[in-house]
Amino acid sequence: MNKKLISLMAAALTLLSASGQLTFTGVGEYPVIEVTPDLAMTGLHKIYVVYDTNGVGMTYTSSTGERATVTSYDAHNWGNPDTVPTMWNGYTTSLLQVIPNKGYKIQEGTGSPFYFWVVNYADYFLELNDMSYGSETPCNLIAFNVDGQADAIPYYTIHGNRQVLDREIKLTYNTLVWDDSTHWQEKEVVETFAALDQAVEILPPLCNTAFMLTGDRFLEEWGIGQGIEGEYFYTQAVGCGTTAEQEDRGNNNEKGLESGLGGSAPVHIIFTGYPTDAVVYRVWEMAKDQEFENVILQYNQDEVDYTFNEAGTYYMRYMVANADGSCESYGDVYTITVSESELVCPNIFSPGSTEGVNDIWKVSYKSLIEFHCWIFNRWGTLICEFTDPGSGWDGTYHGRLVDTGVYYYVVTALGSDGIKYKKRGDITILRYKKGASGTSGGGTAGGDTGGY
């Protein structure tokens, strides 16, 4: 659509009011922009932004044929508005020259009044020449200095309260956003500002980027928006994301806590840190206090593969910093609780049970970091041996189920809390289905018994 056609269409803008039609005339090339404010808060039905009110008039066409009364107000006389001189030709009320930056009330007979505000944009014209940014606090805040003009555009409610019309001046740049898994994603960010008469401040981006300032919404709608690009920004701000993955040892004992990390020792966890672009220094810290006043271990790397063998509560966190240490950031604090040890040996089981219940002899345990079990028959022959407390004996020897009767075990173990275990006892094998066969439940059988 060419400018000439736009100019013809914009010569008279007709807008519906509560009871009639409001028409702006002589608006020229750029059409009047209509903004709908919060009626409950402002009492205004519309705000009209005119590119330049010079030579612009308005005409109200009554729906009833009655002459409308027009009054106006501003910050000083909102409680006692002025009556606006108008012309009446039998069906329209006209004002040859709009008085800019004022509020209006159109009253037609006893109907509901129509309230609106007229802004002369020429009084608040946007001008963007150049911008720069300060670096006093590059870790927490970036303040921009804008060479130009973009003052606040004020208007007043029907009760005289000052409001500011949002110009939606945009600052566009890129930063890094953590996706809560294992990646930082580069993302475009658009910050908006109602005006530039106050400081323009943002959180520092986490990657190098260009800054583009554009606007405002009115110039863009008229197709003549402005934009400036600042000097390329090299970030000093840092951030980090972290993950902690605990190994599932695949046994029926305590694998972890309902919330957090830990459980029965040994607790094997891989901690991984994911730093942003400006990070040079990184460290994983381990402590036994939440404030990390007494750090017991440090690892200057992104990934730490660690096994907790001692009972207690531990805290782990990841810290990163830029080259000169002026900017730093901390990841989540992980709490790891390693339980105290426990060892209980059963004395009855039924190998070969068709129901699969109590058909393997296994110890019940927590937090054993060393374990060894031997099982003998009554003649002292080694029947089974295993070193994984999550394993057990299925009642077989050389692939065949042993006879019912009494067998003997010896168990030695070391707990995460330093307790040493040495247990001896007997195992009574109850009857089972004759002729059944099985395989060892992870144990290693001893030599021939010569009968059992």
Disulfide bonds with the S-S distance in Angstrom:
Cys139-Cys327 1.81
